[in-house]
Structure formats: structure tokens, C-alpha cells
């Protein structure tokens, strides 16, 4: 008896062959989600808040930031450190005190040697030394704080 394939058998055979020969679809990379909220988070600080500082101390902060989809500025953004003044409603900075941002989300490490402010008497800094980290929208002539960390105070 000769071997023969019935039409149903041929269809099943073709289906099996076609399934085995199909190409696997490549996964299309998805863009990073754009944050809904602008934020700035202090992830590490050395020395830690409350520590005793000296003129030789350097504050080193790692900060995570994100800019909301609605946040736009032709002049860019930066993360800055500023220090409380005797008048507790204002802060001041002496450069180098900021890092310009190149991405909408990320982390930055900002280092600030306290020798830049330690001996200055004209700044009227509050004591104990208290600093804030700001996420700023840069404008044509100034900047606007759009997110900030809690106050970080130290002993002296």
C-alpha cells in the first residue's frame, strides 16, 4: 500500500512548518517615561547633617532629580547649594555652587569646600551652618527654585 497524505494531513504539516519558520519579533525599546512631577531628593550627604564641621570640611551631596514633562526653559536647569543667612528667609551662594543639568532625570554629585565661606564675615551666614539644595530653572538674568531639599544643619 503506497503512502499518501490526505489533504487534512498536508494542512497540518504546512502549519507546523510555517510556525517553525516564523521570525521572532524584535522588542522595540520604549522611551523613558517622563515624570509627572518635578523633584529633588537628597540621597546621600557627607558629612551627615548634625556632624561637626571645620574650615577644612567639604560637603558632598548626591541628589536625584527629575523635571516634569510640563517643565520647560530655554536657558536650562541646575542643582545648587545655598546657605541660610542670619535673616532666615534668604539664602546665599558663592561659586562654585551649582551643576548644570543635561538630562531631564538623573543624579548629580555636588561638592562644596567650606573654606569658600568659612572666614567670610560679609555674608551674615546663620550659625550653625545650614544649607539647602535647590533645583533651579535658569532664566535670562536669574533663576527660580522649582524643587528643594529640607534644611541640612551642622554643628561647628
Beta strands, then each sheet from edge to edge (+ up, - down):
strand 1: 39-46
strand 2: 58-66
strand 3: 77-84
strand 4: 91-92
strand 5: 98-100
strand 6: 105-113
strand 7: 130-138
strand 8: 143-148
strand 9: 152-153
sheet 1: 1+ 2- 6+
sheet 2: 4+ 3- 5+
sheet 3: 4+ 3- 7+ 8-
sheet 4: 4+ 3- 7+ 9-
end
